[in-house]
Amino acid sequence: MTELLENAPTGTTRARPVLTALIVLTGVFLSSLDLFIVNIAFPSISASYHHESLSSLSWVLSAYTIVFAAVLVPAGRWADRAGRKRAFLLGLAIFTTASALCALSPSLEFLIGARVLQAVGGALMLPTSLGLLLAAFGPARKGAAIGLWSAVGGAAAALGPPIGGLLVQASWRWVFLVNLPFAVVALVFGERVLHEIRDPDAHKSDLLGAVLLTVAVASLVAAIVEGSDWGWTSARIIGAFALAVVAGAGLVLRSLRHPNPIIEPAVIRHRAVALADLSSLAFFGGFGALVLGGVLLLTGLWHESVLRAGFMIAPGPLLAGLTAFPGGLLGARFGHRAVGTVGALLFAAGGLWWVTHVNAVPDWSGDYLPGSLLSGIGVGLMLPSLGGAATAPLPPERFATGSALYVMTRQIGIALGVAGLVAILGNATGASAVTAFHHAWIFMIACSLVAGALLQGVGNKVTEVTDASFEAEPHNAAPAPVPSALYPIPAGK
């Protein structure tokens, strides 16, 4: 990566870093914004397809997350070979086209298919965005580029709920249409301004491994969300669980034998990295339940309008964005384990507050807001802690591969968290709905505590955990495109 940046021409891109940043960050902002505005639009989408069950509707969220996780590494390695400018613009074009298709969706099945296409565009766009930005700013301003890139994700997280609430007043379809004018402008100027960067030595990735990953996670999610409707002991549910196990086992075997696997064994053999990724899987399971659960509570149980709900949800993501940067500084000083543990406990405390205070009588300031603020601070502390713990122990040549694995576990965790929430809530109404939400928050608490417990196995001083075993193994696998441990929540749509 460093060599690529140093060898990049100093003309078009380096001379216009501001224009490059505007173009690249437009794509990052739009994809990041979609996570929160699609969640806040969920009740309106549900009303349009009122004959569909909650489990079926949840695929509007989960389909994106699963496909993005599976396509990320192959897309990044293809971008290295074909060119990062080309991959970014292609990803933005696919994402934009898919957004238009989402807005025009005549049926739920069509909408889910368009979301899958959106995920492919996002997987092409996000991994290349930071690489293009770093090339524009140059090595001397690397920190500024990363900080700006991360800040855009935080801003989108904070602005997403109120913007989504406003757009839904016209129609949920505007949640997707809003992307189009900004994306088209970015595409036009991107073709002229962005400079191409290629790595001709990059290896092809394992496409069959990506398929196996998709099948494994999708089957597991399907089994969880449809268990109540189909029957937990029905042949279809047992078959879905069995398919998930078989596909997962196939992925493991494939990763052990393929020269450029989706999941590189040498990375997950490092105990600290493996525990950090498992912690990420658990924590973002709770996060996935939190994001959708808040929308369903406010609009369903408390009967708030989508607009009011958007503004009610906003303080939590805003505080998470504001906390993430100092959380990273604290992690560098005191260790990712220590800061992440505090974050996990605060996130769990937010869930505990809701369990002990929220009931069928609406009280946003007294019952909902304190839990939202606690969980927001927890997310802000956990994001840099998990990303750092999952990548800092790795030698430089494996850093991008490790970060890509972290992003995959994060996306998979969100998908499983949404599935868990849907299974817990079911079709509960009235007093039983209050109990169901309490159970959902207990699930969120459990995910966070498991994540915190797993972090205890990670060395608190990251400089001490670099393992000599990496040097003993051949470095066959091409790394993922850029340091993706800093990906904002965006990617988790």
C-alpha positions as CSV (number, residue, x, y, z in Angstrom):
1,M,0.0,0.0,0.0
2,T,2.7,2.5,1.0
3,E,4.6,1.7,-2.2
4,L,1.5,2.3,-4.3
5,L,0.9,5.7,-2.7
6,E,4.5,6.8,-3.1
7,N,4.6,5.8,-6.7
8,A,1.3,7.5,-7.6
9,P,1.8,10.5,-9.9
10,T,1.7,13.9,-8.3
11,G,-0.4,15.5,-10.9
12,T,-4.2,15.3,-11.1
13,T,-5.0,13.8,-7.7
14,R,-2.3,15.4,-5.5
15,A,-2.9,18.8,-7.0
16,R,-6.6,18.7,-6.1
17,P,-6.9,16.9,-2.8
18,V,-10.0,18.9,-1.8
19,L,-11.9,17.9,-5.0
20,T,-10.8,14.3,-4.5
21,A,-12.0,14.4,-0.9
22,L,-15.3,15.8,-1.8
23,I,-15.9,13.1,-4.5
24,V,-14.7,10.2,-2.4
25,L,-16.4,11.3,0.8
26,T,-19.7,11.9,-1.0
27,G,-19.8,8.2,-1.7
28,V,-18.8,7.3,1.9
29,F,-21.4,9.7,3.3
30,L,-24.3,8.4,1.2
31,S,-23.5,4.7,1.9
32,S,-23.1,5.5,5.6
33,L,-26.3,7.5,5.7
34,D,-28.3,4.6,4.3
35,L,-27.8,2.5,7.4
36,F,-29.7,4.8,9.6
37,I,-32.3,6.2,7.1
38,V,-33.2,2.7,6.0
39,N,-33.7,1.6,9.6
40,I,-35.8,4.7,10.3
41,A,-37.8,4.1,7.2
42,F,-38.5,0.4,8.2
43,P,-42.0,1.1,9.6
44,S,-43.0,2.9,6.5
45,I,-41.7,0.1,4.3
46,S,-43.6,-2.3,6.5
47,A,-46.8,-0.3,6.0
48,S,-46.4,-0.5,2.2
49,Y,-46.0,-4.2,2.3
50,H,-48.4,-4.7,5.2
51,H,-49.2,-8.3,4.2
52,E,-45.5,-9.3,4.8
53,S,-44.3,-10.6,8.1
54,L,-41.6,-8.9,10.2
55,S,-39.2,-11.8,9.4
56,S,-39.7,-11.3,5.7
57,L,-39.3,-7.5,6.0
58,S,-36.0,-7.9,7.9
59,W,-34.3,-9.1,4.8
60,V,-34.4,-5.5,3.5
61,L,-31.7,-5.0,6.1
62,S,-30.0,-8.4,6.4
63,A,-29.6,-9.0,2.6
64,Y,-27.4,-5.9,2.3
65,T,-25.3,-6.8,5.3
66,I,-24.7,-10.4,4.4
67,V,-23.7,-9.7,0.7
68,F,-21.5,-6.8,1.7
69,A,-19.6,-9.1,4.1
70,A,-19.1,-11.8,1.5
71,V,-18.2,-9.6,-1.4
72,L,-15.8,-7.2,0.5
73,V,-12.5,-9.2,0.1
74,P,-13.0,-10.3,-3.5
75,A,-14.1,-6.8,-4.5
76,G,-11.1,-5.3,-2.8
77,R,-8.6,-7.6,-4.5
78,W,-10.2,-7.1,-7.9
79,A,-9.9,-3.3,-7.3
80,D,-6.2,-3.7,-6.6
81,R,-5.7,-5.3,-10.0
82,A,-8.2,-3.4,-12.1
83,G,-7.7,0.0,-10.5
84,R,-9.1,1.7,-7.5
85,K,-10.6,4.6,-9.3
86,R,-12.3,2.2,-11.7
87,A,-13.6,0.1,-8.8
88,F,-14.8,3.2,-6.8
89,L,-16.7,4.7,-9.7
90,L,-18.2,1.3,-10.7
91,G,-19.2,0.7,-7.1
92,L,-20.8,4.2,-6.9
93,A,-22.6,3.6,-10.2
94,I,-24.0,0.3,-9.1
95,F,-24.9,1.7,-5.7
96,T,-26.7,4.6,-7.4
97,T,-28.5,2.4,-9.9
98,A,-29.6,0.1,-7.1
99,S,-30.8,3.0,-5.0
100,A,-33.1,4.0,-7.9
101,L,-34.3,0.4,-8.2
102,C,-35.1,0.3,-4.5
103,A,-37.1,3.5,-4.8
104,L,-39.1,2.0,-7.7
105,S,-39.6,-1.4,-6.1
106,P,-43.1,-2.8,-6.9
107,S,-42.7,-5.7,-4.4
108,L,-40.7,-6.7,-1.3
109,E,-38.8,-9.3,-3.3
110,F,-37.7,-6.7,-5.8
111,L,-36.6,-4.4,-3.0
112,I,-34.5,-7.1,-1.4
113,G,-32.9,-7.9,-4.7
114,A,-32.1,-4.2,-5.2
115,R,-30.6,-4.1,-1.8
116,V,-28.3,-7.1,-2.7
117,L,-27.2,-5.0,-5.7
118,Q,-26.6,-2.1,-3.4
119,A,-24.3,-4.3,-1.3
120,V,-22.2,-5.2,-4.3
121,G,-21.8,-1.5,-5.1
122,G,-20.9,-0.7,-1.5
123,A,-18.4,-3.5,-1.3
124,L,-16.6,-2.0,-4.3
125,M,-16.8,1.6,-3.2
126,L,-15.9,1.6,0.5
127,P,-12.7,-0.4,0.4
128,T,-11.3,1.8,-2.3
129,S,-12.4,5.2,-0.9
130,L,-9.7,5.5,1.8
131,G,-7.0,4.3,-0.6
132,L,-7.9,7.1,-3.1
133,L,-8.1,9.6,-0.3
134,L,-4.7,8.7,1.1
135,A,-3.2,9.0,-2.3
136,A,-4.7,12.5,-2.7
137,F,-3.4,13.8,0.6
138,G,0.0,12.1,0.5
139,P,1.9,10.3,3.3
140,A,2.6,13.5,5.2
141,R,-1.1,14.1,5.7
142,K,-2.2,10.5,6.2
143,G,-3.6,11.2,9.7
144,A,-5.7,14.1,8.4
145,A,-7.1,12.0,5.6
146,I,-8.1,9.1,8.0
147,G,-9.6,11.5,10.5
148,L,-11.7,13.2,7.8
149,W,-12.8,9.9,6.4
150,S,-13.8,8.6,9.8
151,A,-15.6,11.9,10.7
152,V,-17.8,11.6,7.6
153,G,-19.1,8.2,8.8
154,G,-19.8,9.7,12.3
155,A,-21.6,12.7,10.8
156,A,-23.8,10.4,8.6
157,A,-24.6,8.3,11.7
158,A,-25.8,11.4,13.6
159,L,-27.7,13.0,10.7
160,G,-29.2,9.7,9.4
161,P,-32.2,9.4,11.8
162,P,-33.5,13.0,11.5
163,I,-32.9,13.1,7.7
164,G,-34.6,9.8,7.3
165,G,-37.5,11.0,9.4
166,L,-37.9,14.0,7.2
167,L,-37.7,12.1,4.0
168,V,-40.2,9.5,5.0
169,Q,-42.8,12.3,5.4
170,A,-43.0,12.3,1.6
171,S,-42.4,8.6,1.1
172,W,-40.0,5.9,2.2
173,R,-38.9,5.8,-1.4
174,W,-37.2,9.2,-1.0
175,V,-34.8,7.5,1.4
176,F,-33.2,5.9,-1.7
177,L,-33.9,8.7,-4.2
178,V,-32.0,11.3,-2.2
179,N,-28.8,9.5,-3.2
180,L,-29.2,10.0,-6.9
181,P,-28.3,13.7,-7.6
182,F,-25.3,13.7,-5.3
183,A,-24.0,10.4,-6.7
184,V,-24.4,11.5,-10.3
185,V,-22.4,14.7,-9.6
186,A,-19.7,12.6,-7.8
187,L,-19.5,10.2,-10.8
188,V,-19.1,13.0,-13.4
189,F,-16.4,14.8,-11.5
190,G,-14.8,11.6,-10.3
191,E,-14.1,10.5,-13.8
192,R,-12.1,13.7,-14.4
193,V,-10.4,14.3,-11.0
194,L,-9.6,10.9,-9.5
195,H,-6.2,9.3,-10.3
196,E,-6.0,5.6,-11.0
197,I,-4.0,3.3,-8.7
198,R,-3.3,-0.3,-9.6
199,D,-1.3,-3.2,-8.1
200,P,-0.6,-5.5,-11.0
201,D,0.8,-8.1,-8.6
202,A,-2.4,-8.5,-6.6
203,H,-3.9,-12.0,-6.6
204,K,-7.4,-13.1,-7.4
205,S,-9.6,-13.9,-4.5
206,D,-11.6,-17.0,-3.8
207,L,-15.0,-16.4,-5.3
208,L,-16.3,-19.9,-4.2
209,G,-15.3,-19.0,-0.7
210,A,-17.4,-15.8,-0.9
211,V,-20.4,-17.9,-2.1
212,L,-19.9,-20.4,0.8
213,L,-19.8,-17.5,3.3
214,T,-23.0,-16.0,1.8
215,V,-24.8,-19.3,2.0
216,A,-23.6,-20.1,5.5
217,V,-24.7,-16.7,7.0
218,A,-27.9,-16.4,5.0
219,S,-29.0,-19.9,6.0
220,L,-28.3,-19.2,9.6
221,V,-30.2,-15.9,9.5
222,A,-33.1,-17.5,7.7
223,A,-33.3,-20.3,10.3
224,I,-33.4,-17.7,13.1
225,V,-35.9,-15.3,11.7
226,E,-38.3,-17.9,10.3
227,G,-38.1,-20.3,13.3
228,S,-41.2,-19.0,15.0
229,D,-43.3,-19.0,11.8
230,W,-42.1,-22.3,10.3
231,G,-41.6,-24.2,13.7
232,W,-38.2,-24.7,15.3
233,T,-38.3,-28.4,14.7
234,S,-39.7,-28.3,11.2
235,A,-37.8,-29.8,8.3
236,R,-37.1,-26.5,6.7
237,I,-35.6,-24.9,9.9
238,I,-33.5,-28.0,10.6
239,G,-32.4,-28.0,6.9
240,A,-31.5,-24.3,7.1
241,F,-29.3,-24.9,10.2
242,A,-27.7,-28.0,8.5
243,L,-27.0,-26.0,5.3
244,A,-25.3,-23.3,7.4
245,V,-23.1,-25.9,9.1
246,V,-22.2,-27.6,5.8
247,A,-21.4,-24.3,4.1
248,G,-19.4,-23.1,7.1
249,A,-17.4,-26.3,7.1
250,G,-16.8,-25.9,3.4
251,L,-15.6,-22.4,3.9
252,V,-13.1,-23.5,6.6
253,L,-11.7,-26.3,4.4
254,R,-11.6,-23.9,1.4
255,S,-9.7,-21.3,3.4
256,L,-7.2,-23.9,4.5
257,R,-6.4,-24.9,0.9
258,H,-6.9,-21.9,-1.3
259,P,-3.8,-19.7,-1.8
260,N,-5.9,-16.5,-1.4
261,P,-8.8,-17.4,0.8
262,I,-11.6,-15.2,2.1
263,I,-10.5,-15.9,5.7
264,E,-6.8,-16.2,5.9
265,P,-5.9,-19.0,8.5
266,A,-2.6,-17.3,9.5
267,V,-4.5,-14.2,10.7
268,I,-7.1,-16.0,12.8
269,R,-4.4,-18.3,14.3
270,H,-3.3,-15.3,16.3
271,R,-5.2,-15.6,19.6
272,A,-5.6,-11.9,20.2
273,V,-6.9,-11.3,16.6
274,A,-9.3,-14.3,16.8
275,L,-10.7,-13.1,20.1
276,A,-11.1,-9.6,18.9
277,D,-13.0,-10.7,15.8
278,L,-15.2,-13.0,18.0
279,S,-15.8,-10.0,20.3
280,S,-16.8,-7.9,17.3
281,L,-19.2,-10.6,16.1
282,A,-20.9,-10.7,19.5
283,F,-20.9,-6.9,20.1
284,F,-22.4,-6.0,16.7
285,G,-25.0,-8.6,17.2
286,G,-26.2,-6.5,20.1
287,F,-25.7,-3.3,18.0
288,G,-27.9,-4.7,15.2
289,A,-30.6,-5.4,17.7
290,L,-30.2,-1.9,19.2
291,V,-30.5,0.0,15.9
292,L,-33.7,-1.7,14.6
293,G,-35.2,-2.2,18.1
294,G,-35.2,1.5,18.9
295,V,-37.1,2.3,15.7
296,L,-39.7,-0.5,16.3
297,L,-40.1,0.6,20.0
298,L,-40.7,4.2,19.3
299,T,-43.0,3.8,16.2
300,G,-44.7,0.6,17.2
301,L,-45.1,0.3,21.0
302,W,-45.1,4.1,21.7
303,H,-46.8,5.0,18.4
304,E,-44.5,8.0,17.7
305,S,-44.4,9.3,14.1
306,V,-41.4,8.3,12.1
307,L,-40.3,12.0,12.1
308,R,-40.3,12.3,15.8
309,A,-38.7,8.9,16.2
310,G,-35.8,10.0,13.9
311,F,-35.1,13.0,16.2
312,M,-35.5,10.8,19.3
313,I,-33.0,8.3,18.1
314,A,-30.4,10.9,16.9
315,P,-28.7,11.6,20.3
316,G,-27.3,8.1,20.7
317,P,-25.5,7.9,17.3
318,L,-24.4,11.5,17.7
319,L,-22.7,10.7,21.0
320,A,-21.2,7.6,19.5
321,G,-19.6,9.7,16.7
322,L,-18.3,12.2,19.2
323,T,-16.9,9.5,21.5
324,A,-15.1,7.4,18.9
325,F,-12.2,9.8,18.3
326,P,-11.3,10.3,22.0
327,G,-12.0,6.5,22.4
328,G,-9.3,5.8,19.9
329,L,-6.8,8.1,21.7
330,L,-7.6,6.4,25.1
331,G,-7.2,3.0,23.5
332,A,-3.7,4.0,22.2
333,R,-2.8,5.1,25.7
334,F,-4.4,2.6,28.0
335,G,-4.9,-0.3,25.7
336,H,-7.9,-1.6,23.6
337,R,-8.9,-4.2,26.2
338,A,-9.4,-1.6,29.0
339,V,-11.2,1.0,26.9
340,G,-13.3,-1.7,25.1
341,T,-14.3,-3.3,28.4
342,V,-15.6,0.1,29.6
343,G,-17.5,0.5,26.3
344,A,-19.0,-3.0,26.6
345,L,-20.2,-2.3,30.2
346,L,-21.7,1.1,29.2
347,F,-23.5,-0.5,26.2
348,A,-24.9,-3.2,28.5
349,A,-25.9,-0.5,31.1
350,G,-27.9,1.2,28.4
351,G,-29.8,-2.1,27.8
352,L,-30.3,-2.6,31.5
353,W,-31.7,0.9,31.9
354,W,-34.3,0.1,29.3
355,V,-35.2,-3.2,30.8
356,T,-35.8,-1.6,34.2
357,H,-37.5,1.6,33.0
358,V,-39.2,1.3,29.6
359,N,-42.9,0.2,29.6
360,A,-45.9,0.8,27.4
361,V,-46.3,4.4,28.6
362,P,-44.1,6.7,26.5
363,D,-41.5,8.7,28.3
364,W,-38.6,9.7,26.0
365,S,-36.6,11.9,28.3
366,G,-37.0,9.9,31.4
367,D,-37.0,6.3,30.1
368,Y,-35.5,6.1,26.6
369,L,-32.9,8.9,26.4
370,P,-30.6,7.8,29.3
371,G,-30.3,4.3,27.9
372,S,-29.6,5.8,24.4
373,L,-26.8,8.0,25.7
374,L,-25.2,5.2,27.7
375,S,-25.3,2.8,24.7
376,G,-24.1,5.6,22.4
377,I,-21.0,6.2,24.6
378,G,-20.4,2.4,24.7
379,V,-20.5,2.2,20.9
380,G,-18.1,5.1,20.6
381,L,-15.6,3.4,22.9
382,M,-16.0,-0.1,21.4
383,L,-15.6,0.9,17.7
384,P,-11.9,2.0,17.9
385,S,-11.2,-0.7,20.5
386,L,-12.4,-3.6,18.5
387,G,-10.9,-2.3,15.3
388,G,-7.5,-1.7,17.0
389,A,-7.5,-5.0,18.8
390,A,-8.3,-6.9,15.6
391,T,-5.5,-5.4,13.6
392,A,-2.8,-3.9,15.8
393,P,-1.1,-7.3,16.6
394,L,-0.6,-8.0,12.9
395,P,2.6,-7.3,10.9
396,P,2.2,-4.5,8.3
397,E,1.8,-6.9,5.4
398,R,-1.2,-8.6,7.0
399,F,-2.9,-5.5,8.4
400,A,-5.3,-4.9,5.5
401,T,-6.3,-8.6,5.5
402,G,-6.9,-8.5,9.2
403,S,-9.0,-5.4,8.9
404,A,-11.1,-6.9,6.1
405,L,-11.8,-9.9,8.4
406,Y,-12.8,-7.5,11.2
407,V,-15.3,-5.7,8.9
408,M,-16.7,-9.1,7.8
409,T,-17.3,-10.2,11.4
410,R,-18.9,-6.9,12.1
411,Q,-21.3,-7.1,9.2
412,I,-22.2,-10.7,10.0
413,G,-22.8,-9.8,13.7
414,I,-25.2,-7.1,12.6
415,A,-27.1,-9.5,10.4
416,L,-27.4,-12.1,13.2
417,G,-28.4,-9.3,15.7
418,V,-31.3,-8.2,13.5
419,A,-32.3,-11.9,13.0
420,G,-32.2,-12.4,16.8
421,L,-34.3,-9.3,17.4
422,V,-36.9,-10.4,14.9
423,A,-37.1,-13.9,16.4
424,I,-37.5,-12.4,19.9
425,L,-40.1,-9.8,19.0
426,G,-42.2,-12.0,16.8
427,N,-45.7,-10.8,16.4
428,A,-46.1,-9.7,20.0
429,T,-48.5,-6.9,20.8
430,G,-49.7,-4.9,23.9
431,A,-48.3,-6.1,27.2
432,S,-46.6,-9.0,25.6
433,A,-44.7,-6.6,23.3
434,V,-43.2,-4.8,26.4
435,T,-42.0,-8.2,27.6
436,A,-40.6,-9.0,24.2
437,F,-38.7,-5.7,24.0
438,H,-37.3,-6.4,27.5
439,H,-36.1,-9.8,26.2
440,A,-34.5,-8.1,23.2
441,W,-32.6,-5.8,25.5
442,I,-31.5,-8.7,27.6
443,F,-30.2,-10.2,24.3
444,M,-28.3,-6.9,23.7
445,I,-26.9,-7.0,27.2
446,A,-25.7,-10.6,26.8
447,C,-24.0,-9.8,23.4
448,S,-22.2,-6.9,25.0
449,L,-21.0,-8.8,28.1
450,V,-19.8,-11.7,25.9
451,A,-17.9,-9.2,23.7
452,G,-16.3,-7.7,26.8
453,A,-15.4,-11.1,28.2
454,L,-13.7,-12.1,24.9
455,L,-11.7,-8.9,25.0
456,Q,-10.1,-10.0,28.3
457,G,-8.1,-12.4,26.3
458,V,-6.6,-9.6,24.2
459,G,-3.3,-8.1,25.3
460,N,-3.9,-4.7,26.7
461,K,-0.6,-3.3,25.2
462,V,-0.9,-4.0,21.5
463,T,2.8,-3.6,21.0
464,E,3.4,-6.7,23.0
465,V,1.2,-9.1,21.0
466,T,2.9,-9.2,17.6
467,D,3.5,-12.9,17.0
468,A,6.7,-14.3,15.4
469,S,4.5,-17.1,13.9
470,F,3.5,-14.8,11.1
471,E,7.1,-14.6,9.9
472,A,7.3,-18.3,9.8
473,E,4.6,-18.6,7.2
474,P,4.6,-17.7,3.5
475,H,2.8,-14.5,2.7
476,N,0.9,-15.8,-0.3
477,A,-2.4,-14.0,0.2
478,A,-2.9,-10.7,-1.4
479,P,-4.0,-8.2,1.2
480,A,-7.3,-6.4,1.2
481,P,-7.1,-3.0,-0.4
482,V,-6.9,-0.6,2.5
483,P,-6.8,-0.4,6.3
484,S,-10.5,-1.0,6.8
485,A,-10.5,-1.3,10.6
486,L,-11.7,2.3,10.6
487,Y,-14.8,1.7,8.5
488,P,-17.6,3.6,10.1
489,I,-21.0,2.0,10.8
490,P,-21.9,2.6,7.2
491,A,-20.9,-0.4,5.9
492,G,-23.4,-2.2,8.0
493,K,-26.5,-1.6,6.3
